[in-house]
Amino acid sequence: MFTNSQSRIICGVLAIAFFISGLLGILDHLITKIILGSLLILIILNLFLVKRENTEHELDDSNKKYLK
């Protein structure tokens, strides 16, 4: 889904957004919760999708070893 550098950028944006919204006192607003929650869900979803893709590639590689 995302590359490693894109994932790091999104994590940094999320951390900075939490920090700034905490300083400004806007964490209680609904739109802020939606935006930050969406970014968090996007990061978690990316972790599971990348893990699944890596596992499938490892299985393919191990099957190729046994087929030779």
Summary of the structure (lengths in Angstrom):
residues: 68
radius of gyration: 17.9
end to end distance: 31.2
largest distance: 61.7
contacts: 150
relative contact order: 0.12
helix: 87%
strand: 0%
